[in-house]
């Protein structure tokens, strides 16, 4: 929607964290997702500070769950910045093309 210029409250960025070999990691690979102990996908709207999707598959302690969610949110914030930069670059170049 954002790429099409549709006004939105915020961009939604998504990332997952999980537990592999007793370690909380960001952005699970396919094999880690399938064979790991848990995964936690998160969709997040950074400028609003709102989680729009939170799911957990597997078993985590409360501390591990909080760590996974916080790690995924940090990943979402990085993705969000890349999304904003890409949109800004697209619309700046489009505007320059009109001139």
C-alpha positions in Angstrom: 0.0 0.0 0.0 2.7 2.4 1.0 4.5 1.8 -2.3 1.3 2.7 -4.2 1.1 6.0 -2.3 -1.9 4.9 -0.2 -2.0 7.0 3.1 -1.4 4.8 6.1 -1.0 5.4 9.8 2.4 3.7 9.8 4.4 1.1 7.9 4.3 -2.5 9.3 7.6 -4.3 9.6 7.9 -7.9 10.5 10.6 -10.1 11.8 11.0 -13.3 13.8 13.1 -14.4 16.7 13.4 -17.9 18.1 15.3 -20.3 20.3 18.0 -22.5 18.7 20.5 -24.5 20.8 19.3 -22.7 23.9 20.1 -19.3 22.4 17.6 -16.6 21.4 18.4 -15.6 17.8 17.0 -13.2 15.2 15.7 -14.1 11.7 15.6 -17.9 11.8 16.8 -19.8 8.8 14.5 -22.5 7.4 16.3 -25.4 9.2 16.3 -23.4 12.5 12.6 -22.7 12.1 11.8 -26.4 11.5 14.2 -27.9 14.0 14.6 -25.1 16.6 12.9 -25.1 20.0 10.6 -22.1 19.3 9.9 -19.2 17.0 8.2 -15.9 17.6 7.1 -13.9 14.5 6.3 -10.3 15.3 4.7 -7.5 13.1 5.3 -4.0 14.5 4.4 -0.4 13.7 7.4 1.4 15.1 6.2 5.0 15.0 3.1 4.0 16.9 4.9 1.4 19.1 2.2 -1.1 18.4 2.6 -4.9 17.9 0.1 -6.0 15.2 1.0 -9.7 15.2 2.5 -11.8 17.9 2.6 -15.6 17.6 4.7 -18.2 19.4 5.3 -21.8 18.3 7.2 -23.9 20.8 8.0 -23.5 24.4 9.9 -20.6 26.0 10.3 -19.4 29.6 8.8 -15.9 30.3 12.4 -14.5 30.2 13.1 -16.1 26.9 9.8 -15.0 25.4 10.4 -11.4 26.5 13.9 -11.5 25.1 12.7 -13.0 21.8 10.0 -10.3 21.4 12.4 -7.5 22.2 14.9 -8.9 19.7 12.3 -9.2 17.0 11.1 -5.6 17.7 14.7 -4.4 17.2 14.8 -6.3 13.9 11.5 -4.7 12.9 12.9 -1.2 13.7 15.9 -1.8 11.3 13.5 -3.1 8.6 11.2 -0.1 9.1 14.2 2.2 8.5 15.0 0.4 5.3 11.4 0.6 4.2 11.3 4.3 4.8 14.5 4.9 2.9 13.3 2.9 0.0 10.0 4.8 -0.2 11.7 8.1 0.2 14.2 7.3 -2.6 11.3 6.2 -4.9 9.2 9.3 -4.4 12.2 11.7 -4.5 13.3 10.1 -7.8 9.7 10.2 -9.2 9.4 13.9 -8.2 12.7 14.7 -9.8 11.5 12.9 -13.0 8.5 15.2 -13.2 10.6 18.4 -13.1 
